[in-house]
Amino acid sequence: MNNRDKAWAWTAGLIAIHQAEEVLVSVDDWFRRVGTTGSPWLDRHIDGNWMADHKASKRLAAQAAQTTALMMAWRLSRDSDLATRTLTSILVAGWSAAFGMHIAASIHTRTVMPGTSTSVIPGWLGSAIVMRQVRTLTNSADRPAPSPD
């Protein structure tokens, strides 16, 4: 396993921890109980989203699609430190935003939205650790290309 593969493994691990909670606990069931997240956009996003569905089979199918997309991104970028760093950083930043959304929805509704526990731990601290690891493992992206003499 090279360093780029390790960077992807760190990223996939962070995502998998959070997504496992969302597969195990239905966001749709929670949403039906609370009525609204406090955000019309988020309410629309949850309604009809397979990752939030009441049926575990649909949540698993959504997870399988996300895993397939993650593997495709890994395969496309694994030969480049810069591509690996860019794509993994975008993913970690996106999941960090999702962590914030889970926490904000939980605070607003005074309930615990499914996905909140893994938004706290590993959550943002985990994201910072993964970003640091990705940066360390893809350090050649920081070096300028050698000049042709």
C-alpha positions as CSV (number, residue, x, y, z in Angstrom):
1,M,0.0,0.0,0.0
2,N,1.5,3.3,-1.1
3,N,1.0,6.6,0.7
4,R,-1.8,7.7,-1.7
5,D,-3.7,4.5,-0.9
6,K,-3.1,5.2,2.8
7,A,-4.6,8.7,2.4
8,W,-7.6,7.2,0.7
9,A,-7.9,4.6,3.5
10,W,-7.9,7.3,6.1
11,T,-10.6,9.2,4.2
12,A,-12.7,6.1,3.6
13,G,-12.5,5.2,7.3
14,L,-13.8,8.6,8.4
15,I,-16.7,8.3,5.9
16,A,-17.5,4.7,6.7
17,I,-17.8,5.4,10.5
18,H,-20.4,8.1,9.9
19,Q,-22.2,6.3,7.1
20,A,-22.5,3.1,9.2
21,E,-24.5,5.0,11.8
22,E,-26.8,6.3,9.0
23,V,-27.4,2.8,7.7
24,L,-28.1,1.5,11.2
25,V,-30.5,4.2,12.3
26,S,-33.2,5.7,10.0
27,V,-33.0,9.5,9.5
28,D,-36.5,9.2,8.0
29,D,-38.0,7.8,11.2
30,W,-36.4,10.6,13.2
31,F,-37.6,13.2,10.7
32,R,-41.2,11.9,10.9
33,R,-41.1,12.3,14.7
34,V,-39.6,15.8,14.8
35,G,-41.5,17.2,11.8
36,T,-38.8,19.6,10.6
37,T,-35.1,20.1,10.9
38,G,-35.6,23.9,10.9
39,S,-34.2,24.1,7.4
40,P,-36.6,23.9,4.4
41,W,-33.7,22.9,2.2
42,L,-32.6,20.0,4.5
43,D,-36.3,18.9,4.9
44,R,-36.6,18.6,1.2
45,H,-33.2,16.8,1.0
46,I,-34.2,14.2,3.6
47,D,-37.6,13.5,2.0
48,G,-37.1,10.8,-0.7
49,N,-33.3,10.4,0.0
50,W,-32.4,6.8,-0.1
51,M,-29.7,7.3,2.6
52,A,-32.4,8.6,4.9
53,D,-35.1,6.1,4.0
54,H,-37.1,4.1,6.4
55,K,-36.0,0.8,4.7
56,A,-32.6,-0.4,5.6
57,S,-32.3,-2.0,2.2
58,K,-32.5,1.4,0.5
59,R,-30.0,2.9,3.0
60,L,-27.6,-0.1,2.2
61,A,-28.1,0.5,-1.6
62,A,-27.3,4.2,-1.2
63,Q,-24.2,3.2,0.8
64,A,-23.1,0.8,-1.9
65,A,-23.4,3.5,-4.5
66,Q,-21.4,5.9,-2.3
67,T,-18.7,3.2,-1.8
68,T,-18.6,2.6,-5.6
69,A,-18.1,6.3,-6.3
70,L,-15.4,6.5,-3.6
71,M,-13.6,3.5,-5.2
72,M,-13.8,5.1,-8.6
73,A,-12.4,8.4,-7.3
74,W,-9.6,6.4,-5.6
75,R,-8.8,4.5,-8.9
76,L,-8.7,7.7,-10.9
77,S,-6.5,9.6,-8.5
78,R,-4.2,7.0,-7.0
79,D,-1.3,7.8,-9.3
80,S,-1.1,11.4,-8.3
81,D,-0.4,13.0,-4.9
82,L,-2.1,16.2,-6.1
83,A,-5.3,14.5,-7.3
84,T,-5.4,12.3,-4.2
85,R,-5.0,15.3,-1.9
86,T,-7.6,17.3,-3.8
87,L,-10.3,14.7,-4.0
88,T,-9.8,13.4,-0.4
89,S,-9.8,16.9,0.9
90,I,-13.0,17.7,-0.9
91,L,-14.6,14.6,0.5
92,V,-13.4,15.3,4.1
93,A,-14.6,18.9,3.9
94,G,-18.0,17.7,2.6
95,W,-18.4,15.3,5.4
96,S,-17.3,17.9,7.9
97,A,-20.1,20.1,6.6
98,A,-22.5,17.2,7.1
99,F,-21.2,16.8,10.6
100,G,-22.1,20.4,11.3
101,M,-25.6,19.9,9.7
102,H,-26.3,16.9,12.0
103,I,-25.2,18.8,15.1
104,A,-27.2,21.9,14.1
105,A,-30.3,19.9,13.3
106,S,-30.0,18.1,16.7
107,I,-29.6,21.4,18.6
108,H,-32.5,23.0,16.7
109,T,-34.9,20.1,17.3
110,R,-33.6,19.3,20.8
111,T,-33.3,15.7,19.7
112,V,-30.4,13.5,18.5
113,M,-30.6,13.2,14.7
114,P,-29.2,9.9,13.5
115,G,-25.6,10.6,12.4
116,T,-24.9,13.0,15.3
117,S,-22.9,10.7,17.5
118,T,-20.4,10.1,14.7
119,S,-20.5,13.8,13.9
120,V,-19.2,14.5,17.4
121,I,-16.7,11.5,17.5
122,P,-14.8,11.3,15.3
123,G,-16.5,14.3,13.8
124,W,-14.5,17.5,13.2
125,L,-11.5,16.3,15.2
126,G,-11.4,13.2,13.1
127,S,-11.7,15.3,10.0
128,A,-8.7,17.4,11.1
129,I,-6.7,14.3,11.8
130,V,-7.5,12.8,8.4
131,M,-6.7,16.1,6.7
132,R,-3.4,16.2,8.4
133,Q,-2.6,12.6,7.5
134,V,-3.7,13.2,3.8
135,R,-1.4,16.3,3.7
136,T,1.5,14.3,5.2
137,L,1.0,11.3,2.9
138,T,0.7,13.4,-0.2
139,N,3.5,15.8,0.5
140,S,5.0,15.6,-3.0
141,A,2.0,17.8,-4.1
142,D,3.8,20.6,-2.2
143,R,7.0,20.3,-4.1
144,P,7.4,22.1,-7.5
145,A,8.1,19.9,-10.4
146,P,11.8,19.6,-11.4
147,S,12.8,22.0,-14.1
148,P,14.0,20.4,-17.3
149,D,17.7,21.4,-17.8
